[in-house]
Amino acid sequence: MPSHLPSSVLFCCDHNAVRSPMAEGLMKKLYGQDVYVQSAGVRNDLDIDGFAISVCKELGVELSRHRARSFDEMQAWGDDLSGFDLVVALSPASQRRALELTRVFHLEVEYWQVLDPTGLGSRREDRLSAYRQTRDQILQRMLQRFGPATSEAK
């Protein structure tokens, strides 16, 4: 059964280059202006992944302008974690980092186990298939957790 829609969500993963940008884009597409959404990574050492851009574009989600950022950069820019209602970690490392950073706040941190598609498949179509699987896992978890889309851009 879906829970209420939080007013702000932070998605996080290892590099903020694949899973968390996918989740940020999908959340914005499904729930529009109803939720403030951001994403971050444990590290910021990679650019947005081209396969992530491609598979999200198939659903009308634009990721090409996404700029990866880390938790540290996020805080330096004034986006304090205490300002979010919910942090959704999409990797074990990001879950550990989120729990470490939020231990002094009353903040909900959830872990969604989704496939890390990087490095899977040797042919382009196989790689795209792995990325689609990750995208679809995130989408399914989002709909289960937050309910039907509220945005007009469904």
Phi, psi and omega in degrees: 000132182294145174271172177296158181278120179290162179276340178209138182224137172245122174263140180219151176211199187288312188238357184056041182235344182227282189293310183291322174295323176301312182296318179300312181296317179295319180297316178297320180295315184283322189241002172047231184279359181288339184223135171277125186231136174220171175217157181206166177234163174298320178233160173236078183234009178223151172276168177304137185283132181298325178291324177297317177301314183297311185287332176285326178299329177302334180255010180080021179255120183267118180243357189296337179268000181297136175243120182297145176213155180262169174304317182297316178296319180302312180293321179297329181273003175095006176270085182286137180300332181294347179278354180261146175279329187213137171245126178249113179268133182249010175209153179300321180295320179288329176296314178301314181294318179296317179295321178297315183285338184253008185298338179263359180250153170272088187221135180278128175240123178247150174246123175251115179280111177230155181299135169269108187278350184296133178083359179270136178084146180254336178260155181306313182295324177294319179294316178299322178298318178296318179294322176297321179298317178297312179305313183291326176296316179297314180300316180296315179297321181297313180294322177295319185282319189248352178089186184299154179302143178249345183282148176289344180272033182302000000 
